């Protein structure tokens, strides 16, 4: 008897060579899904991303479709891609499931009645006071399209109960909300921890105990306030630590402007020897 594989059209646009946050979660989710041979996955990526697993050959049940989408954050380019190009992908690949992995992107017009839609929601930041990466117009459009997506999705997956409660609060018409917590990587075995640590000390000029920050540099991340607190501890001579700031640098104007403010604060307060801007942490 012939058993047809279930075909999933999978939104892999957050995956990049330097995947962080949501992008890392999406990549790991894709890795796990590909372990099921009964699944066939078409992963559509951003412009310039035609590999997902470095130089390894892709699994036999994976098709990578590189798109022309090069949008970094929510805006007109992303909206047009999701409303025009995703329906074309649906027509081309005829999937059983469309999985949108970054909380957004359900097309208004889909010519497939039997298509199941899964929408993963990581947070509802655009509905909070911390929506600084959106213009008022984009924020309004987001609310309209996100509301539509929540009604249209057959399953809405949230990564925490807190987000699930927020979804229920703001979108009571959401059909089916499931909480699926982000996974963790198993600890990696390090053959020579001493040598690795010595190399890290040299590479990043670590010469004392340190506070490690891992995150981004968007205004809502509050890195400037962290620097102010660190500087206060330094002046009060309570601790003699270094502060290591780890996070991917980006060309987004709001984040670049914030990063410039961070650099200026470090210079103005003579913290160059105390604060290290590591960037994307690659061990």
C-alpha beads as a LAMMPS data file, in Angstrom:
LAMMPS data file: protein, C-alpha beads

283 atoms
282 bonds

1 atom types
1 bond types

-500.0 500.0 xlo xhi
-500.0 500.0 ylo yhi
-500.0 500.0 zlo zhi

Masses

1 110.0

Atoms # bond

1 1 1 0.000 0.000 0.000
2 1 1 1.355 3.439 -0.936
3 1 1 1.629 5.864 1.965
4 1 1 2.004 9.478 0.940
5 1 1 4.345 11.541 3.079
6 1 1 2.880 14.483 4.957
7 1 1 4.215 17.652 3.332
8 1 1 4.978 20.715 5.472
9 1 1 5.706 24.164 4.074
10 1 1 8.010 25.475 6.798
11 1 1 8.920 29.127 7.388
12 1 1 12.709 29.084 7.834
13 1 1 13.316 32.789 7.180
14 1 1 14.685 33.386 10.683
15 1 1 17.479 30.867 10.112
16 1 1 20.791 32.489 9.202
17 1 1 24.507 31.647 9.445
18 1 1 24.532 33.522 12.769
19 1 1 21.159 32.370 14.064
20 1 1 20.108 33.795 17.425
21 1 1 16.955 33.701 19.520
22 1 1 13.972 32.748 17.384
23 1 1 16.240 31.786 14.485
24 1 1 18.102 29.266 16.629
25 1 1 14.852 27.792 17.958
26 1 1 13.463 27.474 14.414
27 1 1 16.630 25.746 13.193
28 1 1 16.561 23.231 16.032
29 1 1 12.850 22.579 15.483
30 1 1 13.539 21.870 11.814
31 1 1 16.353 19.481 12.747
32 1 1 13.993 17.508 14.976
33 1 1 11.160 17.400 12.441
34 1 1 13.508 16.047 9.782
35 1 1 14.128 12.971 11.935
36 1 1 10.643 11.776 10.983
37 1 1 11.003 10.072 7.610
38 1 1 7.248 10.179 7.069
39 1 1 7.492 13.978 6.762
40 1 1 8.570 15.916 3.681
41 1 1 9.540 19.490 4.508
42 1 1 9.879 22.446 2.170
43 1 1 11.789 25.093 4.123
44 1 1 11.585 28.550 2.571
45 1 1 14.467 30.806 3.542
46 1 1 15.513 34.410 3.126
47 1 1 17.439 35.743 0.167
48 1 1 21.025 34.507 0.225
49 1 1 20.345 31.573 2.548
50 1 1 20.527 28.393 0.476
51 1 1 22.094 26.225 3.162
52 1 1 20.732 25.468 6.605
53 1 1 23.079 22.823 7.959
54 1 1 26.403 24.395 7.006
55 1 1 28.299 22.196 4.541
56 1 1 26.429 18.995 5.351
57 1 1 24.254 17.617 2.552
58 1 1 20.565 18.236 3.298
59 1 1 18.461 15.272 4.458
60 1 1 16.561 13.477 1.702
61 1 1 13.199 14.653 3.072
62 1 1 14.157 18.360 2.960
63 1 1 13.716 20.811 0.090
64 1 1 15.247 24.270 0.581
65 1 1 13.497 27.055 -1.313
66 1 1 15.480 30.304 -1.223
67 1 1 13.131 33.287 -1.568
68 1 1 13.729 36.935 -2.470
69 1 1 12.656 38.112 0.988
70 1 1 15.420 40.205 2.574
71 1 1 13.348 42.083 5.164
72 1 1 14.875 42.199 8.634
73 1 1 11.913 43.406 10.660
74 1 1 8.211 43.949 10.222
75 1 1 7.453 46.371 7.404
76 1 1 5.985 46.733 3.933
77 1 1 8.510 44.387 2.271
78 1 1 7.706 41.600 4.697
79 1 1 3.948 42.149 4.392
80 1 1 4.079 42.011 0.589
81 1 1 6.144 38.842 0.654
82 1 1 3.792 37.092 3.042
83 1 1 0.627 38.169 1.257
84 1 1 1.851 37.561 -2.311
85 1 1 4.717 35.067 -2.302
86 1 1 3.584 32.600 0.370
87 1 1 0.335 31.841 -1.546
88 1 1 2.530 31.148 -4.607
89 1 1 4.603 28.695 -2.560
90 1 1 1.407 26.994 -1.412
91 1 1 0.277 26.620 -5.020
92 1 1 3.673 25.310 -6.114
93 1 1 4.260 22.733 -3.385
94 1 1 0.684 21.805 -2.397
95 1 1 1.499 21.222 1.301
96 1 1 -0.701 19.554 3.898
97 1 1 0.486 21.983 6.593
98 1 1 1.772 25.552 6.521
99 1 1 3.910 26.222 9.600
100 1 1 4.668 29.912 10.174
101 1 1 7.345 29.950 12.844
102 1 1 7.612 33.613 13.829
103 1 1 4.163 34.676 14.961
104 1 1 3.025 36.217 11.730
105 1 1 2.466 35.807 8.015
106 1 1 -0.892 34.095 7.465
107 1 1 -1.975 35.174 3.955
108 1 1 -5.389 36.769 3.600
109 1 1 -6.176 34.747 0.489
110 1 1 -5.340 31.049 0.272
111 1 1 -6.869 28.893 -2.439
112 1 1 -6.629 25.687 -0.413
113 1 1 -9.545 24.715 1.825
114 1 1 -7.884 21.591 3.222
115 1 1 -4.615 23.310 4.196
116 1 1 -3.894 23.272 7.936
117 1 1 -2.112 26.318 9.370
118 1 1 0.178 26.208 12.404
119 1 1 1.312 29.556 13.823
120 1 1 4.067 29.760 16.453
121 1 1 3.892 32.869 18.653
122 1 1 6.990 33.740 20.684
123 1 1 5.698 36.934 22.305
124 1 1 3.275 39.808 21.824
125 1 1 5.816 42.644 22.039
126 1 1 4.135 44.643 19.217
127 1 1 1.113 44.991 21.507
128 1 1 3.185 46.344 24.416
129 1 1 4.881 49.713 25.085
130 1 1 8.129 48.131 23.784
131 1 1 7.114 48.183 20.114
132 1 1 9.882 50.618 19.198
133 1 1 10.915 48.803 16.031
134 1 1 7.575 49.588 14.355
135 1 1 6.141 52.782 12.970
136 1 1 2.565 53.586 14.110
137 1 1 1.273 52.550 10.673
138 1 1 3.161 49.257 10.696
139 1 1 1.935 48.586 14.214
140 1 1 -1.672 49.106 13.121
141 1 1 -1.194 46.793 10.127
142 1 1 0.447 44.223 12.397
143 1 1 -2.524 44.221 14.758
144 1 1 -4.990 43.742 11.898
145 1 1 -3.066 40.951 10.170
146 1 1 -2.034 39.255 13.405
147 1 1 -5.646 39.224 14.573
148 1 1 -6.640 37.639 11.260
149 1 1 -3.854 35.068 11.589
150 1 1 -4.943 34.065 15.078
151 1 1 -8.488 33.441 13.838
152 1 1 -7.323 31.603 10.719
153 1 1 -4.683 29.337 12.303
154 1 1 -5.831 25.818 13.116
155 1 1 -3.272 25.675 15.924
156 1 1 -1.477 28.544 17.665
157 1 1 1.653 27.388 19.481
158 1 1 3.060 29.616 22.214
159 1 1 6.432 29.099 23.887
160 1 1 5.173 29.934 27.383
161 1 1 1.994 29.941 29.434
162 1 1 2.436 33.705 29.878
163 1 1 2.230 34.252 26.114
164 1 1 -0.687 31.810 25.874
165 1 1 -2.568 33.844 28.493
166 1 1 -1.804 37.040 26.558
167 1 1 -3.130 35.493 23.346
168 1 1 -6.346 34.461 25.093
169 1 1 -6.671 37.949 26.561
170 1 1 -6.156 39.900 23.328
171 1 1 -7.536 37.330 20.870
172 1 1 -10.383 35.357 22.448
173 1 1 -11.363 34.054 18.987
174 1 1 -8.088 32.145 18.603
175 1 1 -9.119 28.560 17.850
176 1 1 -6.657 26.209 19.462
177 1 1 -3.791 27.399 21.672
178 1 1 -1.083 24.963 22.711
179 1 1 1.959 25.647 24.895
180 1 1 5.188 24.032 23.646
181 1 1 8.234 25.189 25.580
182 1 1 11.525 25.766 23.792
183 1 1 13.913 22.858 24.072
184 1 1 17.508 22.846 25.249
185 1 1 20.684 21.509 23.709
186 1 1 22.398 18.666 25.579
187 1 1 25.721 19.735 27.135
188 1 1 28.598 19.495 24.698
189 1 1 31.649 17.525 25.692
190 1 1 34.790 19.679 25.706
191 1 1 37.984 17.671 25.346
192 1 1 40.256 20.249 26.958
193 1 1 38.255 22.854 28.950
194 1 1 41.440 24.525 30.176
195 1 1 42.704 25.188 26.662
196 1 1 39.296 26.435 25.502
197 1 1 39.076 28.832 28.448
198 1 1 42.619 30.067 27.843
199 1 1 41.808 30.783 24.193
200 1 1 38.638 32.662 25.156
201 1 1 40.574 34.783 27.664
202 1 1 43.081 35.779 25.000
203 1 1 40.502 36.331 22.265
204 1 1 38.197 38.558 24.319
205 1 1 40.798 40.037 26.732
206 1 1 39.178 38.553 29.830
207 1 1 41.452 39.081 32.807
208 1 1 39.161 38.833 35.846
209 1 1 35.755 37.634 36.981
210 1 1 32.990 38.865 34.717
211 1 1 29.284 39.442 34.242
212 1 1 27.996 37.892 31.010
213 1 1 25.144 39.488 29.042
214 1 1 23.675 37.486 26.156
215 1 1 20.984 39.161 24.067
216 1 1 20.424 41.819 21.462
217 1 1 20.948 45.565 21.394
218 1 1 17.430 46.760 20.575
219 1 1 16.305 49.619 22.863
220 1 1 13.867 47.327 24.682
221 1 1 16.786 45.129 25.794
222 1 1 17.820 47.934 28.170
223 1 1 21.581 47.470 27.767
224 1 1 22.184 51.145 28.579
225 1 1 20.529 50.658 31.972
226 1 1 22.733 47.607 32.521
227 1 1 25.785 49.764 31.783
228 1 1 24.580 52.423 34.214
229 1 1 24.183 49.818 36.953
230 1 1 27.604 48.342 36.180
231 1 1 29.219 51.782 36.249
232 1 1 27.586 52.502 39.596
233 1 1 29.036 49.296 41.053
234 1 1 32.437 50.286 39.696
235 1 1 32.274 53.745 41.293
236 1 1 31.155 52.312 44.610
237 1 1 34.017 49.805 44.371
238 1 1 31.748 46.963 45.422
239 1 1 32.942 44.600 42.716
240 1 1 35.899 44.410 40.383
241 1 1 34.360 42.614 37.436
242 1 1 34.384 42.906 33.684
243 1 1 31.137 43.123 31.716
244 1 1 30.937 41.057 28.524
245 1 1 28.179 42.095 26.105
246 1 1 27.352 39.299 23.662
247 1 1 24.874 39.738 20.822
248 1 1 24.697 39.959 17.048
249 1 1 25.292 43.380 15.520
250 1 1 22.783 44.356 12.853
251 1 1 22.296 47.001 10.177
252 1 1 18.823 47.906 11.448
253 1 1 18.858 51.677 12.060
254 1 1 17.171 51.605 15.485
255 1 1 19.568 48.959 16.751
256 1 1 22.624 50.603 15.156
257 1 1 21.686 53.913 16.809
258 1 1 21.297 52.175 20.156
259 1 1 24.639 50.437 19.749
260 1 1 26.273 53.792 19.036
261 1 1 24.809 55.152 22.297
262 1 1 26.229 52.145 24.128
263 1 1 29.690 52.721 22.630
264 1 1 29.575 56.423 23.514
265 1 1 28.553 55.638 27.100
266 1 1 31.488 53.241 27.440
267 1 1 33.908 55.916 26.165
268 1 1 32.478 58.806 28.210
269 1 1 32.741 56.771 31.408
270 1 1 36.176 55.296 30.629
271 1 1 34.874 51.738 30.698
272 1 1 36.870 50.439 27.724
273 1 1 38.938 48.077 29.881
274 1 1 35.944 46.943 31.902
275 1 1 33.331 46.427 29.191
276 1 1 33.920 44.167 26.217
277 1 1 31.628 44.264 23.168
278 1 1 31.921 40.651 22.044
279 1 1 29.355 40.594 19.239
280 1 1 28.068 37.232 18.039
281 1 1 29.557 34.623 20.368
282 1 1 31.052 31.779 18.384
283 1 1 32.908 29.186 20.403

Bonds

1 1 1 2
2 1 2 3
3 1 3 4
4 1 4 5
5 1 5 6
6 1 6 7
7 1 7 8
8 1 8 9
9 1 9 10
10 1 10 11
11 1 11 12
12 1 12 13
13 1 13 14
14 1 14 15
15 1 15 16
16 1 16 17
17 1 17 18
18 1 18 19
19 1 19 20
20 1 20 21
21 1 21 22
22 1 22 23
23 1 23 24
24 1 24 25
25 1 25 26
26 1 26 27
27 1 27 28
28 1 28 29
29 1 29 30
30 1 30 31
31 1 31 32
32 1 32 33
33 1 33 34
34 1 34 35
35 1 35 36
36 1 36 37
37 1 37 38
38 1 38 39
39 1 39 40
40 1 40 41
41 1 41 42
42 1 42 43
43 1 43 44
44 1 44 45
45 1 45 46
46 1 46 47
47 1 47 48
48 1 48 49
49 1 49 50
50 1 50 51
51 1 51 52
52 1 52 53
53 1 53 54
54 1 54 55
55 1 55 56
56 1 56 57
57 1 57 58
58 1 58 59
59 1 59 60
60 1 60 61
61 1 61 62
62 1 62 63
63 1 63 64
64 1 64 65
65 1 65 66
66 1 66 67
67 1 67 68
68 1 68 69
69 1 69 70
70 1 70 71
71 1 71 72
72 1 72 73
73 1 73 74
74 1 74 75
75 1 75 76
76 1 76 77
77 1 77 78
78 1 78 79
79 1 79 80
80 1 80 81
81 1 81 82
82 1 82 83
83 1 83 84
84 1 84 85
85 1 85 86
86 1 86 87
87 1 87 88
88 1 88 89
89 1 89 90
90 1 90 91
91 1 91 92
92 1 92 93
93 1 93 94
94 1 94 95
95 1 95 96
96 1 96 97
97 1 97 98
98 1 98 99
99 1 99 100
100 1 100 101
101 1 101 102
102 1 102 103
103 1 103 104
104 1 104 105
105 1 105 106
106 1 106 107
107 1 107 108
108 1 108 109
109 1 109 110
110 1 110 111
111 1 111 112
112 1 112 113
113 1 113 114
114 1 114 115
115 1 115 116
116 1 116 117
117 1 117 118
118 1 118 119
119 1 119 120
120 1 120 121
121 1 121 122
122 1 122 123
123 1 123 124
124 1 124 125
125 1 125 126
126 1 126 127
127 1 127 128
128 1 128 129
129 1 129 130
130 1 130 131
131 1 131 132
132 1 132 133
133 1 133 134
134 1 134 135
135 1 135 136
136 1 136 137
137 1 137 138
138 1 138 139
139 1 139 140
140 1 140 141
141 1 141 142
142 1 142 143
143 1 143 144
144 1 144 145
145 1 145 146
146 1 146 147
147 1 147 148
148 1 148 149
149 1 149 150
150 1 150 151
151 1 151 152
152 1 152 153
153 1 153 154
154 1 154 155
155 1 155 156
156 1 156 157
157 1 157 158
158 1 158 159
159 1 159 160
160 1 160 161
161 1 161 162
162 1 162 163
163 1 163 164
164 1 164 165
165 1 165 166
166 1 166 167
167 1 167 168
168 1 168 169
169 1 169 170
170 1 170 171
171 1 171 172
172 1 172 173
173 1 173 174
174 1 174 175
175 1 175 176
176 1 176 177
177 1 177 178
178 1 178 179
179 1 179 180
180 1 180 181
181 1 181 182
182 1 182 183
183 1 183 184
184 1 184 185
185 1 185 186
186 1 186 187
187 1 187 188
188 1 188 189
189 1 189 190
190 1 190 191
191 1 191 192
192 1 192 193
193 1 193 194
194 1 194 195
195 1 195 196
196 1 196 197
197 1 197 198
198 1 198 199
199 1 199 200
200 1 200 201
201 1 201 202
202 1 202 203
203 1 203 204
204 1 204 205
205 1 205 206
206 1 206 207
207 1 207 208
208 1 208 209
209 1 209 210
210 1 210 211
211 1 211 212
212 1 212 213
213 1 213 214
214 1 214 215
215 1 215 216
216 1 216 217
217 1 217 218
218 1 218 219
219 1 219 220
220 1 220 221
221 1 221 222
222 1 222 223
223 1 223 224
224 1 224 225
225 1 225 226
226 1 226 227
227 1 227 228
228 1 228 229
229 1 229 230
230 1 230 231
231 1 231 232
232 1 232 233
233 1 233 234
234 1 234 235
235 1 235 236
236 1 236 237
237 1 237 238
238 1 238 239
239 1 239 240
240 1 240 241
241 1 241 242
242 1 242 243
243 1 243 244
244 1 244 245
245 1 245 246
246 1 246 247
247 1 247 248
248 1 248 249
249 1 249 250
250 1 250 251
251 1 251 252
252 1 252 253
253 1 253 254
254 1 254 255
255 1 255 256
256 1 256 257
257 1 257 258
258 1 258 259
259 1 259 260
260 1 260 261
261 1 261 262
262 1 262 263
263 1 263 264
264 1 264 265
265 1 265 266
266 1 266 267
267 1 267 268
268 1 268 269
269 1 269 270
270 1 270 271
271 1 271 272
272 1 272 273
273 1 273 274
274 1 274 275
275 1 275 276
276 1 276 277
277 1 277 278
278 1 278 279
279 1 279 280
280 1 280 281
281 1 281 282
282 1 282 283
